[in-house]
Amino acid sequence: MALLTYRPIGLTVILLCLSGLGVVAVCQSRTTLDQLRQQINQELAKQSGVFAVAFKDLSTGQELFIREHDVFHAASTMKTPVMIEVYKQVAQKRLSLADSIPIKTEFKSIVDGSSYSLKAQTDSDTNIYKEVGTKRTLASLVYDMIILSSNLATNLVIEQADAQKVTQTMRELGAKDIQVRRGVEDSKAFEQGLNNTTTAYDLMVIFEKIATGQAVNPEASKAMIDILLDQRFMSKIPAKLPKEVKVAHKTGSIKGVSHDSGIVFLPDGRQYVLVLLSKDLKNDQAADNTLATVSELIYLYVKG
């Protein structure tokens, strides 16, 4: 006779084929990519909002896409393209990570050049505001831009790197739709719809370049991975993964928008890129939990 059992994770079906007095075979049926897609769609359907997924297994080349070319407000995911541009200009000797940058809070709008200021109350990094009037190295600003998602550090870095150059570098890397137009908190630009935007597919493209050593060069790619591995915001891609699984990633969120994007490193050396984007959310915290579950489903699929 045959006994069919299921593992609690719902991803693997184990068939025990019993004959006579003993078990003669154990047959394991692995989830297919189409089944994984169905599981992900079922999970996303639990939340109000629009979701995009881009997944690529760097070992097998397998991909899974959901709304991968839909355009989303980039929120803080745009900070990864800015970091890439900095390392590109460092390699070109146009910038140095040791450059000393004055800390200020006043910036100019891309609409008309008028001044606007950043405030600690609306920034995830408040400590940097205590350093106004002093200087920091470009390296330390890039680090805080990524791991703390510091808006003030981001604007200071963008002034050095130039938003237009960031977008051009994205085109050179094969990301055709990412638009980095400005720094953070430029309300006049926001009111005119001049926002930083992205797609799940484009973020997947640039993270694959980083993972494979093709973002600027292998040394720069490794340095960027090291920074991304120190990410402090862990509520999405890494949240439900085992501690031995490492994630080099950059999140992004504003009201009604929640993103995560990065490279997942399995203990056996395998890697995959995962991008999760969302907008029009009714409950941001519940959506984060859903995105974490989607990440878990993909991890379990890759792990097999």
Backbone as CSV, one residue per row, in Angstrom:
resi,resn,N_x,N_y,N_z,CA_x,CA_y,CA_z,C_x,C_y,C_z
1,MET,0.851,-1.188,0.000,0.000,0.000,0.000,0.888,1.240,0.000
2,ALA,0.286,2.429,-0.185,1.055,3.667,-0.234,0.535,4.645,0.796
3,LEU,1.447,5.315,1.475,1.088,6.320,2.472,1.645,7.660,2.031
4,LEU,0.738,8.665,1.930,1.149,9.985,1.461,1.221,10.930,2.643
5,THR,2.383,11.538,2.839,2.517,12.482,3.955,3.050,13.803,3.444
6,TYR,2.790,14.858,4.235,3.221,16.197,3.836,4.087,16.803,4.919
7,ARG,5.136,17.478,4.532,5.932,18.239,5.486,5.177,19.506,5.846
8,PRO,5.318,20.028,7.066,4.552,21.198,7.499,4.763,22.421,6.626
9,ILE,5.912,22.559,6.019,6.167,23.747,5.228,5.327,23.785,3.975
10,GLY,4.751,22.673,3.573,3.857,22.667,2.432,4.545,22.696,1.100
11,LEU,5.846,22.511,1.087,6.562,22.611,-0.176,6.973,21.254,-0.729
12,THR,7.036,20.246,0.105,7.537,18.966,-0.352,6.568,17.855,-0.007
13,VAL,6.259,17.038,-0.972,5.405,15.892,-0.748,6.277,14.653,-0.705
14,ILE,6.136,13.824,0.353,6.928,12.603,0.478,6.010,11.400,0.363
15,LEU,6.293,10.540,-0.563,5.493,9.353,-0.794,6.254,8.138,-0.285
16,LEU,5.673,7.462,0.702,6.274,6.233,1.221,5.564,5.046,0.566
17,CYS,6.312,4.248,-0.146,5.746,3.110,-0.850,5.979,1.867,0.006
18,LEU,4.922,1.321,0.605,5.031,0.211,1.526,4.637,-1.093,0.841
19,SER,5.418,-2.120,1.041,5.113,-3.424,0.463,5.497,-4.502,1.458
20,GLY,4.575,-5.386,1.756,4.879,-6.471,2.690,5.170,-5.925,4.065
21,LEU,6.360,-6.241,4.595,6.689,-5.877,5.960,7.502,-4.591,6.069
22,GLY,7.969,-4.053,4.952,8.873,-2.912,5.080,8.638,-1.842,4.029
23,VAL,9.349,-0.736,4.235,9.314,0.362,3.265,10.312,0.039,2.175
24,VAL,9.853,0.026,0.932,10.752,-0.328,-0.164,11.251,0.889,-0.924
25,ALA,10.605,2.030,-0.739,11.064,3.213,-1.467,10.564,4.469,-0.782
26,VAL,11.358,5.503,-0.841,10.923,6.820,-0.399,11.063,7.754,-1.589
27,CYS,9.921,8.315,-2.026,9.926,9.118,-3.249,9.576,10.556,-2.878
28,GLN,10.410,11.497,-3.242,10.187,12.890,-2.903,9.844,13.685,-4.150
29,SER,8.707,14.363,-4.104,8.264,15.164,-5.237,8.467,16.634,-4.914
30,ARG,9.366,17.282,-5.611,9.706,18.657,-5.311,8.725,19.632,-5.954
31,THR,8.480,20.734,-5.270,7.627,21.779,-5.801,8.182,22.291,-7.124
32,THR,7.291,22.513,-8.090,7.708,23.085,-9.365,7.671,24.604,-9.265
33,LEU,8.287,25.269,-10.229,8.283,26.728,-10.247,6.859,27.266,-10.374
34,ASP,6.022,26.590,-11.152,4.629,27.017,-11.293,3.876,26.881,-9.979
35,GLN,4.166,25.817,-9.236,3.530,25.650,-7.925,3.992,26.722,-6.954
36,LEU,5.289,27.058,-7.025,5.812,28.140,-6.184,5.108,29.450,-6.519
37,ARG,4.939,29.726,-7.791,4.241,30.948,-8.211,2.825,30.977,-7.626
38,GLN,2.141,29.837,-7.683,0.785,29.761,-7.148,0.781,30.024,-5.644
39,GLN,1.743,29.462,-4.927,1.840,29.685,-3.487,2.091,31.159,-3.169
40,ILE,2.963,31.778,-3.946,3.271,33.196,-3.739,2.038,34.051,-4.010
41,ASN,1.353,33.789,-5.106,0.152,34.558,-5.435,-0.919,34.404,-4.365
42,GLN,-1.050,33.208,-3.818,-2.022,32.987,-2.743,-1.655,33.796,-1.506
43,GLU,-0.369,33.872,-1.220,0.076,34.643,-0.058,-0.145,36.135,-0.280
44,LEU,0.213,36.628,-1.465,0.057,38.055,-1.756,-1.405,38.467,-1.774
45,ALA,-2.286,37.554,-2.165,-3.715,37.857,-2.239,-4.324,38.135,-0.865
46,LYS,-3.604,37.796,0.197,-4.109,38.037,1.549,-4.046,39.519,1.930
47,GLN,-3.283,40.312,1.156,-3.101,41.730,1.479,-3.673,42.619,0.391
48,SER,-4.195,43.772,0.795,-4.586,44.793,-0.167,-3.325,45.501,-0.646
49,GLY,-3.219,45.691,-1.938,-2.049,46.362,-2.480,-1.609,45.738,-3.783
50,VAL,-0.580,46.320,-4.349,0.006,45.834,-5.598,1.415,45.345,-5.287
51,PHE,1.740,44.136,-5.749,3.018,43.513,-5.411,3.767,43.089,-6.672
52,ALA,5.088,43.162,-6.587,5.949,42.671,-7.667,7.039,41.797,-7.067
53,VAL,7.398,40.763,-7.818,8.438,39.833,-7.381,9.383,39.565,-8.546
54,ALA,10.671,39.580,-8.259,11.670,39.148,-9.241,12.666,38.260,-8.504
55,PHE,12.798,37.034,-8.977,13.668,36.047,-8.341,14.536,35.404,-9.407
56,LYS,15.829,35.267,-9.087,16.736,34.540,-9.982,17.705,33.713,-9.167
57,ASP,17.703,32.412,-9.412,18.662,31.498,-8.799,19.958,31.589,-9.592
58,LEU,21.021,32.067,-8.968,22.276,32.292,-9.687,23.022,30.996,-9.970
59,SER,22.585,29.896,-9.347,23.210,28.601,-9.619,22.578,27.907,-10.814
60,THR,21.239,27.989,-10.917,20.520,27.268,-11.977,20.035,28.168,-13.098
61,GLY,19.970,29.472,-12.830,19.423,30.395,-13.817,17.908,30.469,-13.792
62,GLN,17.259,29.694,-12.924,15.800,29.738,-12.844,15.321,31.114,-12.414
63,GLU,14.199,31.569,-12.989,13.648,32.881,-12.681,12.155,32.770,-12.420
64,LEU,11.653,33.669,-11.596,10.218,33.787,-11.367,9.886,35.269,-11.302
65,PHE,8.885,35.671,-12.083,8.520,37.080,-12.145,7.024,37.266,-11.917
66,ILE,6.692,38.301,-11.168,5.318,38.754,-11.014,5.338,40.281,-11.109
67,ARG,4.669,40.832,-12.095,4.632,42.295,-12.306,6.037,42.906,-12.303
68,GLU,6.966,42.206,-12.902,8.371,42.612,-12.781,8.697,43.931,-13.474
69,HIS,7.860,44.352,-14.431,8.123,45.609,-15.131,7.195,46.740,-14.684
70,ASP,6.349,46.486,-13.688,5.516,47.562,-13.141,6.421,48.591,-12.457
71,VAL,6.072,49.855,-12.587,6.879,50.936,-12.011,6.393,51.253,-10.596
72,PHE,7.331,51.340,-9.677,7.063,51.653,-8.282,7.889,52.861,-7.853
73,HIS,7.366,53.631,-6.902,8.202,54.620,-6.233,9.363,53.858,-5.604
74,ALA,10.581,54.292,-5.877,11.750,53.515,-5.448,11.965,53.546,-3.944
75,ALA,11.444,54.591,-3.272,11.762,54.791,-1.852,13.281,54.626,-1.679
76,SER,13.706,53.972,-0.627,15.149,53.905,-0.359,15.897,52.835,-1.138
77,THR,15.207,52.085,-1.997,15.947,51.149,-2.849,16.849,51.889,-3.825
78,MET,16.573,53.181,-4.064,17.421,53.952,-4.973,18.824,54.168,-4.419
79,LYS,19.011,53.878,-3.140,20.311,54.094,-2.515,21.345,53.067,-2.983
80,THR,20.878,51.903,-3.438,21.823,50.931,-4.004,22.416,51.441,-5.314
81,PRO,21.610,51.934,-6.273,22.212,52.546,-7.465,23.170,53.683,-7.146
82,VAL,22.849,54.493,-6.142,23.749,55.588,-5.762,25.084,55.029,-5.274
83,MET,25.043,53.980,-4.471,26.279,53.346,-3.991,27.107,52.825,-5.169
84,ILE,26.452,52.189,-6.130,27.180,51.675,-7.300,27.887,52.808,-8.025
85,GLU,27.193,53.923,-8.186,27.792,55.065,-8.882,29.000,55.611,-8.125
86,VAL,28.918,55.666,-6.818,30.057,56.122,-6.028,31.263,55.227,-6.285
87,TYR,31.073,53.919,-6.221,32.201,53.005,-6.428,32.720,53.079,-7.860
88,LYS,31.846,53.376,-8.809,32.294,53.553,-10.188,33.212,54.774,-10.284
89,GLN,32.790,55.879,-9.670,33.604,57.092,-9.745,34.894,56.964,-8.930
90,VAL,34.864,56.170,-7.880,36.099,55.889,-7.138,37.070,55.135,-8.037
91,ALA,36.548,54.145,-8.780,37.404,53.378,-9.697,37.963,54.261,-10.803
92,GLN,37.207,55.290,-11.181,37.654,56.233,-12.212,38.541,57.333,-11.646
93,LYS,38.787,57.313,-10.345,39.599,58.319,-9.643,38.933,59.692,-9.635
94,ARG,37.637,59.741,-9.842,36.908,61.009,-9.771,36.480,61.318,-8.343
95,LEU,36.311,60.277,-7.557,36.015,60.412,-6.136,36.961,59.500,-5.364
96,SER,37.086,59.781,-4.068,37.816,58.893,-3.172,36.930,58.615,-1.969
97,LEU,36.941,57.377,-1.493,36.171,57.056,-0.302,36.684,57.798,0.922
98,ALA,37.888,58.302,0.816,38.460,59.081,1.920,38.118,60.563,1.836
99,ASP,37.411,60.980,0.778,37.018,62.390,0.651,36.268,62.844,1.897
100,SER,36.554,64.067,2.329,35.939,64.625,3.531,34.764,65.512,3.124
101,ILE,33.557,65.150,3.579,32.332,65.820,3.135,31.729,66.614,4.292
102,PRO,31.485,67.915,4.104,30.839,68.715,5.159,29.406,68.242,5.405
103,ILE,29.018,68.158,6.670,27.662,67.750,7.032,26.784,68.996,7.119
104,LYS,25.737,69.021,6.295,24.778,70.129,6.271,23.392,69.547,6.083
105,THR,22.383,70.353,6.311,21.007,69.868,6.154,20.250,70.592,5.045
106,GLU,20.869,71.580,4.417,20.195,72.364,3.377,20.582,71.851,1.983
107,PHE,19.570,71.698,1.140,19.788,71.220,-0.223,18.910,72.003,-1.192
108,LYS,19.154,71.834,-2.481,18.411,72.589,-3.488,17.464,71.667,-4.261
109,SER,16.233,72.142,-4.438,15.230,71.379,-5.185,15.616,71.285,-6.646
110,ILE,15.350,70.142,-7.256,15.641,69.988,-8.687,14.627,70.742,-9.536
111,VAL,13.534,71.237,-8.914,12.510,71.959,-9.671,12.961,73.368,-10.013
112,ASP,13.410,74.114,-8.989,13.733,75.523,-9.223,14.971,76.002,-8.470
113,GLY,15.675,75.085,-7.856,16.874,75.467,-7.127,16.626,76.073,-5.769
114,SER,15.364,76.121,-5.355,15.055,76.682,-4.035,15.542,75.734,-2.942
115,SER,15.751,76.293,-1.761,16.333,75.527,-0.661,15.260,74.739,0.099
116,TYR,15.623,73.538,0.507,14.794,72.773,1.441,15.733,72.105,2.431
117,SER,15.196,71.705,3.558,16.064,71.139,4.597,15.534,69.799,5.079
118,LEU,16.450,68.972,5.549,16.105,67.686,6.155,16.110,67.828,7.669
119,LYS,15.215,67.096,8.304,15.092,67.158,9.757,15.234,65.761,10.347
120,ALA,15.815,65.693,11.529,16.064,64.403,12.178,14.777,63.639,12.436
121,GLN,13.671,64.350,12.700,12.412,63.690,13.047,11.881,62.807,11.926
122,THR,12.243,63.109,10.695,11.731,62.347,9.553,12.799,61.445,8.935
123,ASP,13.870,61.212,9.674,14.978,60.404,9.158,15.174,59.180,10.046
124,SER,15.518,58.053,9.444,15.791,56.843,10.234,17.127,56.930,10.957
125,ASP,17.967,57.862,10.552,19.274,58.073,11.198,19.269,59.472,11.812
126,THR,19.187,59.540,13.117,19.142,60.850,13.782,20.511,61.326,14.245
127,ASN,21.441,60.402,14.454,22.742,60.778,15.015,23.529,61.712,14.114
128,ILE,23.379,61.543,12.812,24.176,62.362,11.887,23.840,63.847,12.021
129,TYR,22.632,64.168,12.475,22.238,65.575,12.605,23.006,66.263,13.734
130,LYS,23.558,65.483,14.649,24.392,66.044,15.721,25.768,66.452,15.198
131,GLU,26.069,66.044,13.950,27.389,66.304,13.381,27.380,67.453,12.377
132,VAL,26.251,68.153,12.262,26.176,69.286,11.332,27.278,70.294,11.659
133,GLY,27.996,70.725,10.612,29.114,71.648,10.800,30.455,70.952,10.866
134,THR,30.433,69.619,10.995,31.670,68.844,10.974,31.785,68.150,9.611
135,LYS,32.722,67.234,9.483,32.911,66.525,8.224,32.934,65.018,8.463
136,ARG,32.529,64.268,7.445,32.577,62.814,7.473,33.202,62.328,6.168
137,THR,33.787,61.152,6.189,34.324,60.598,4.947,33.183,60.121,4.062
138,LEU,33.428,60.111,2.775,32.445,59.597,1.829,32.124,58.142,2.147
139,ALA,33.123,57.357,2.521,32.916,55.950,2.853,31.902,55.789,3.974
140,SER,32.025,56.605,5.033,31.115,56.463,6.171,29.704,56.898,5.806
141,LEU,29.583,57.888,4.917,28.252,58.328,4.478,27.575,57.263,3.629
142,VAL,28.324,56.632,2.741,27.762,55.549,1.929,27.300,54.406,2.825
143,TYR,28.095,54.075,3.810,27.760,52.984,4.736,26.441,53.267,5.455
144,ASP,26.305,54.481,6.005,25.081,54.824,6.726,23.892,54.976,5.781
145,MET,24.155,55.402,4.568,23.097,55.487,3.559,22.446,54.128,3.334
146,ILE,23.255,53.075,3.370,22.757,51.721,3.119,22.236,51.071,4.396
147,ILE,23.050,50.971,5.424,22.650,50.135,6.575,21.639,50.823,7.485
148,LEU,21.676,52.154,7.570,20.713,52.891,8.385,19.658,53.578,7.530
149,SER,19.833,53.509,6.224,18.969,54.209,5.271,18.914,55.706,5.580
150,SER,20.047,56.259,5.966,20.128,57.670,6.342,19.799,58.575,5.160
151,ASN,18.748,59.374,5.308,18.369,60.290,4.225,19.360,61.430,4.080
152,LEU,19.846,61.926,5.219,20.813,63.024,5.152,22.103,62.554,4.491
153,ALA,22.588,61.384,4.883,23.783,60.844,4.238,23.540,60.654,2.743
154,THR,22.345,60.205,2.384,22.014,59.985,0.965,22.122,61.274,0.168
155,ASN,21.523,62.350,0.681,21.570,63.613,-0.055,22.992,64.143,-0.193
156,LEU,23.787,63.958,0.857,25.182,64.393,0.775,25.951,63.577,-0.260
157,VAL,25.666,62.289,-0.331,26.341,61.422,-1.304,25.896,61.744,-2.717
158,ILE,24.594,61.965,-2.910,24.086,62.271,-4.257,24.687,63.568,-4.780
159,GLU,24.915,64.529,-3.908,25.569,65.765,-4.356,26.952,65.477,-4.925
160,GLN,27.620,64.481,-4.389,28.951,64.117,-4.891,28.855,63.290,-6.175
161,ALA,27.891,62.395,-6.231,27.837,61.424,-7.330,27.063,61.917,-8.545
162,ASP,26.028,62.777,-8.338,25.192,63.317,-9.414,24.120,62.291,-9.833
163,ALA,22.858,62.627,-9.566,21.744,61.719,-9.845,21.686,61.313,-11.320
164,GLN,21.972,62.236,-12.221,21.922,61.897,-13.649,22.962,60.833,-14.003
165,LYS,24.120,60.936,-13.403,25.162,59.926,-13.650,24.739,58.569,-13.093
166,VAL,24.020,58.581,-11.953,23.529,57.327,-11.379,22.624,56.627,-12.385
167,THR,21.674,57.366,-12.939,20.734,56.770,-13.894,21.461,56.270,-15.135
168,GLN,22.435,57.015,-15.618,23.186,56.580,-16.790,23.933,55.278,-16.524
169,THR,24.505,55.161,-15.343,25.206,53.919,-14.994,24.235,52.746,-14.919
170,MET,23.026,52.992,-14.438,22.019,51.925,-14.415,21.726,51.429,-15.834
171,ARG,21.659,52.355,-16.790,21.426,51.956,-18.192,22.579,51.087,-18.698
172,GLU,23.782,51.468,-18.332,24.960,50.706,-18.765,24.964,49.297,-18.173
173,LEU,24.369,49.140,-17.005,24.301,47.826,-16.362,23.138,46.981,-16.880
174,GLY,22.265,47.586,-17.694,21.131,46.846,-18.239,19.828,47.092,-17.528
175,ALA,19.818,48.011,-16.572,18.577,48.396,-15.882,17.952,49.546,-16.667
176,LYS,16.944,49.241,-17.451,16.420,50.200,-18.429,15.383,51.167,-17.864
177,ASP,14.848,50.871,-16.676,13.733,51.668,-16.172,13.988,52.389,-14.859
178,ILE,15.030,52.029,-14.138,15.329,52.759,-12.901,15.574,54.232,-13.226
179,GLN,14.936,55.097,-12.452,15.168,56.536,-12.593,15.586,57.099,-11.238
180,VAL,16.805,57.617,-11.161,17.256,58.328,-9.966,17.344,59.792,-10.358
181,ARG,16.382,60.560,-9.872,16.265,61.963,-10.286,16.765,62.944,-9.233
182,ARG,16.693,62.536,-7.960,16.913,63.533,-6.902,17.241,62.865,-5.577
183,GLY,17.552,63.728,-4.610,17.725,63.265,-3.253,16.395,63.075,-2.565
184,VAL,16.435,63.019,-1.245,15.251,62.717,-0.435,14.628,64.006,0.095
185,GLU,13.303,63.992,0.264,12.543,65.080,0.892,12.483,66.349,0.040
186,ASP,12.654,66.224,-1.263,12.461,67.364,-2.165,10.969,67.444,-2.464
187,SER,10.221,68.159,-1.626,8.753,68.152,-1.710,8.237,68.789,-3.001
188,LYS,8.916,69.808,-3.508,8.474,70.418,-4.767,8.556,69.420,-5.913
189,ALA,9.618,68.646,-5.940,9.763,67.620,-6.972,8.697,66.546,-6.798
190,PHE,8.449,66.161,-5.546,7.433,65.138,-5.268,6.071,65.588,-5.770
191,GLU,5.728,66.843,-5.513,4.425,67.378,-5.922,4.274,67.387,-7.437
192,GLN,5.382,67.472,-8.152,5.338,67.467,-9.619,5.560,66.068,-10.201
193,GLY,5.597,65.075,-9.333,5.762,63.701,-9.810,7.176,63.358,-10.237
194,LEU,8.136,64.187,-9.836,9.540,63.939,-10.198,10.173,63.058,-9.118
195,ASN,9.851,61.793,-9.167,10.278,60.864,-8.130,11.308,59.872,-8.647
196,ASN,12.023,59.273,-7.727,12.891,58.147,-8.047,12.007,56.912,-8.195
197,THR,12.155,56.197,-9.296,11.287,55.047,-9.566,12.121,53.823,-9.939
198,THR,11.492,52.671,-9.822,12.186,51.430,-10.145,11.190,50.366,-10.550
199,THR,11.713,49.266,-11.041,10.941,48.046,-11.269,11.651,46.903,-10.548
200,ALA,10.904,45.852,-10.276,11.521,44.684,-9.636,12.584,44.089,-10.550
201,TYR,12.319,44.084,-11.846,13.273,43.491,-12.791,14.601,44.249,-12.766
202,ASP,14.538,45.571,-12.770,15.772,46.353,-12.801,16.596,46.170,-11.532
203,LEU,15.940,46.121,-10.385,16.689,45.877,-9.149,17.323,44.495,-9.176
204,MET,16.613,43.517,-9.748,17.207,42.184,-9.887,18.459,42.244,-10.754
205,VAL,18.402,42.998,-11.828,19.541,43.120,-12.735,20.758,43.665,-12.002
206,ILE,20.580,44.730,-11.228,21.764,45.345,-10.614,22.293,44.505,-9.454
207,PHE,21.411,43.825,-8.732,21.907,42.954,-7.666,22.609,41.720,-8.239
208,GLU,22.164,41.246,-9.383,22.894,40.157,-10.026,24.288,40.627,-10.443
209,LYS,24.387,41.857,-10.936,25.702,42.400,-11.302,26.613,42.473,-10.080
210,ILE,26.050,42.903,-8.945,26.856,42.958,-7.728,27.284,41.557,-7.314
211,ALA,26.333,40.621,-7.341,26.619,39.250,-6.887,27.679,38.572,-7.728
212,THR,27.722,38.895,-9.018,28.650,38.242,-9.937,29.908,39.069,-10.197
213,GLY,30.117,40.122,-9.405,31.342,40.912,-9.518,31.395,41.830,-10.714
214,GLN,30.242,42.116,-11.314,30.208,42.933,-12.525,29.733,44.365,-12.285
215,ALA,29.456,44.710,-11.026,29.103,46.092,-10.711,30.398,46.848,-10.444
216,VAL,30.863,47.574,-11.414,32.143,48.287,-11.444,33.288,47.306,-11.676
217,ASN,33.601,46.471,-10.687,34.640,45.446,-10.799,34.469,44.482,-9.620
218,PRO,35.170,43.356,-9.618,34.979,42.392,-8.525,35.272,42.961,-7.136
219,GLU,36.307,43.797,-7.027,36.659,44.354,-5.721,35.559,45.288,-5.202
220,ALA,35.054,46.141,-6.087,33.979,47.055,-5.696,32.712,46.283,-5.360
221,SER,32.417,45.254,-6.138,31.227,44.442,-5.883,31.309,43.788,-4.510
222,LYS,32.465,43.257,-4.168,32.634,42.633,-2.852,32.472,43.661,-1.733
223,ALA,33.045,44.840,-1.935,32.930,45.885,-0.915,31.468,46.280,-0.713
224,MET,30.709,46.356,-1.792,29.293,46.709,-1.677,28.503,45.601,-0.990
225,ILE,28.836,44.339,-1.284,28.179,43.218,-0.606,28.446,43.285,0.891
226,ASP,29.675,43.583,1.262,30.018,43.668,2.680,29.166,44.724,3.390
227,ILE,28.931,45.849,2.723,28.077,46.889,3.312,26.634,46.391,3.404
228,LEU,26.126,45.837,2.324,24.735,45.369,2.280,24.468,44.275,3.312
229,LEU,25.471,43.486,3.627,25.319,42.423,4.637,25.109,43.002,6.044
230,ASP,25.481,44.263,6.247,25.320,44.896,7.557,23.971,45.591,7.729
231,GLN,23.085,45.421,6.778,21.769,46.054,6.817,21.080,45.858,8.172
232,ARG,20.511,46.948,8.715,19.876,46.891,10.032,18.363,46.627,9.963
233,PHE,17.757,46.830,8.808,16.312,46.651,8.687,16.031,45.245,8.159
234,MET,15.435,44.417,8.997,15.400,42.976,8.732,13.989,42.390,8.705
235,SER,12.975,43.202,8.472,11.596,42.735,8.629,11.023,42.052,7.389
236,LYS,11.792,42.015,6.292,11.220,41.446,5.070,12.010,40.227,4.585
237,ILE,12.908,40.357,3.645,13.574,39.174,3.078,14.204,38.283,4.153
238,PRO,14.957,38.797,5.118,15.625,37.889,6.073,14.744,37.418,7.223
239,ALA,13.578,38.019,7.416,12.850,37.885,8.679,12.553,36.442,9.071
240,LYS,12.193,35.606,8.108,11.783,34.229,8.415,12.777,33.189,7.896
241,LEU,13.998,33.632,7.609,15.031,32.713,7.140,15.901,32.268,8.310
242,PRO,16.520,31.078,8.202,17.432,30.630,9.262,18.594,31.605,9.446
243,LYS,19.133,31.660,10.650,20.199,32.617,10.948,21.458,32.364,10.129
244,GLU,21.673,31.113,9.725,22.873,30.823,8.942,22.772,31.288,7.495
245,VAL,21.589,31.705,7.076,21.400,32.273,5.740,21.684,33.768,5.820
246,LYS,22.576,34.254,4.968,22.962,35.661,4.986,22.290,36.405,3.832
247,VAL,21.906,37.649,4.097,21.232,38.451,3.076,21.925,39.806,2.967
248,ALA,22.392,40.121,1.764,22.971,41.435,1.457,21.887,42.225,0.734
249,HIS,21.285,43.197,1.424,20.056,43.766,0.863,19.857,45.221,1.241
250,LYS,18.928,45.840,0.516,18.519,47.229,0.800,17.008,47.318,0.752
251,THR,16.446,47.827,1.833,15.007,47.999,1.943,14.600,49.387,1.457
252,GLY,13.294,49.600,1.439,12.759,50.921,1.135,11.319,50.981,1.597
253,SER,10.933,52.084,2.219,9.540,52.201,2.632,9.153,53.659,2.825
254,ILE,7.960,53.972,2.369,7.253,55.198,2.717,5.813,54.760,2.966
255,LYS,4.961,55.644,3.384,3.590,55.223,3.707,2.939,54.556,2.498
256,GLY,2.447,53.336,2.697,1.777,52.598,1.635,2.699,51.905,0.664
257,VAL,4.009,51.992,0.916,5.020,51.393,0.035,6.027,50.651,0.901
258,SER,6.351,49.415,0.522,7.346,48.651,1.281,8.099,47.730,0.330
259,HIS,9.432,47.847,0.326,10.269,47.087,-0.600,11.422,46.405,0.128
260,ASP,11.959,45.384,-0.518,13.251,44.816,-0.128,13.883,44.200,-1.376
261,SER,15.198,44.236,-1.417,15.901,43.778,-2.627,17.310,43.374,-2.241
262,GLY,17.761,42.215,-2.729,19.118,41.828,-2.370,19.529,40.449,-2.840
263,ILE,20.636,39.997,-2.264,21.239,38.705,-2.588,21.144,37.822,-1.355
264,VAL,20.677,36.587,-1.544,20.567,35.633,-0.445,21.660,34.583,-0.603
265,PHE,22.441,34.375,0.462,23.564,33.444,0.452,23.235,32.233,1.313
266,LEU,23.152,31.056,0.693,22.918,29.831,1.441,24.234,29.298,1.998
267,PRO,24.188,28.554,3.098,25.426,28.030,3.701,26.239,27.154,2.757
268,ASP,25.589,26.510,1.776,26.316,25.623,0.857,26.950,26.370,-0.313
269,GLY,26.861,27.700,-0.298,27.504,28.496,-1.329,26.580,28.963,-2.437
270,ARG,25.390,28.415,-2.496,24.459,28.858,-3.525,23.944,30.261,-3.208
271,GLN,23.566,30.992,-4.256,23.092,32.363,-4.105,21.877,32.584,-5.008
272,TYR,21.002,33.464,-4.552,19.931,33.912,-5.441,19.614,35.372,-5.159
273,VAL,19.065,36.017,-6.160,18.659,37.410,-6.041,17.144,37.451,-5.871
274,LEU,16.676,38.271,-4.954,15.248,38.401,-4.716,14.881,39.873,-4.544
275,VAL,13.836,40.277,-5.250,13.305,41.636,-5.133,11.815,41.538,-4.838
276,LEU,11.375,42.222,-3.784,9.969,42.259,-3.401,9.539,43.720,-3.302
277,LEU,8.594,44.128,-4.140,8.113,45.510,-4.136,6.618,45.531,-3.842
278,SER,6.144,46.622,-3.237,4.712,46.744,-2.962,4.308,48.214,-2.921
279,LYS,3.046,48.462,-3.234,2.496,49.819,-3.169,0.983,49.736,-2.935
280,ASP,0.388,50.889,-2.650,-1.054,50.986,-2.378,-1.453,50.086,-1.205
281,LEU,-0.593,50.018,-0.196,-0.842,49.151,0.947,-1.823,49.798,1.919
282,LYS,-2.663,48.963,2.505,-3.565,49.425,3.555,-2.951,49.212,4.938
283,ASN,-2.122,48.185,5.067,-1.497,47.853,6.353,-0.040,47.502,6.092
284,ASP,0.846,48.452,6.338,2.258,48.272,6.007,2.889,47.114,6.789
285,GLN,2.565,47.006,8.077,3.171,45.957,8.898,2.716,44.574,8.447
286,ALA,1.432,44.434,8.136,0.927,43.146,7.654,1.553,42.797,6.307
287,ALA,1.754,43.809,5.465,2.382,43.571,4.166,3.820,43.104,4.341
288,ASP,4.539,43.690,5.306,5.914,43.246,5.569,5.939,41.770,5.956
289,ASN,4.987,41.355,6.775,4.915,39.956,7.179,4.641,39.053,5.975
290,THR,3.790,39.522,5.084,3.505,38.756,3.866,4.741,38.651,2.988
291,LEU,5.479,39.746,2.840,6.698,39.717,2.038,7.727,38.777,2.664
292,ALA,7.795,38.757,3.980,8.704,37.830,4.661,8.307,36.386,4.392
293,THR,7.010,36.116,4.343,6.542,34.762,4.040,6.867,34.378,2.608
294,VAL,6.715,35.303,1.680,7.084,35.042,0.280,8.572,34.711,0.194
295,SER,9.391,35.470,0.909,10.825,35.189,0.940,11.092,33.790,1.475
296,GLU,10.373,33.409,2.526,10.542,32.074,3.101,10.160,30.991,2.094
297,LEU,9.071,31.189,1.374,8.645,30.216,0.366,9.718,30.023,-0.695
298,ILE,10.323,31.123,-1.122,11.353,31.048,-2.156,12.602,30.361,-1.613
299,TYR,12.993,30.686,-0.389,14.132,30.020,0.237,13.921,28.512,0.307
300,LEU,12.750,28.091,0.759,12.462,26.672,0.892,12.475,25.980,-0.473
301,TYR,12.018,26.694,-1.488,12.063,26.140,-2.851,13.505,25.930,-3.294
302,VAL,14.337,26.947,-3.100,15.742,26.850,-3.526,16.463,25.781,-2.727
303,LYS,16.214,25.754,-1.434,16.861,24.776,-0.581,16.497,23.341,-1.001
304,GLY,15.255,23.187,-1.463,14.818,21.852,-1.917,14.519,20.931,-0.783
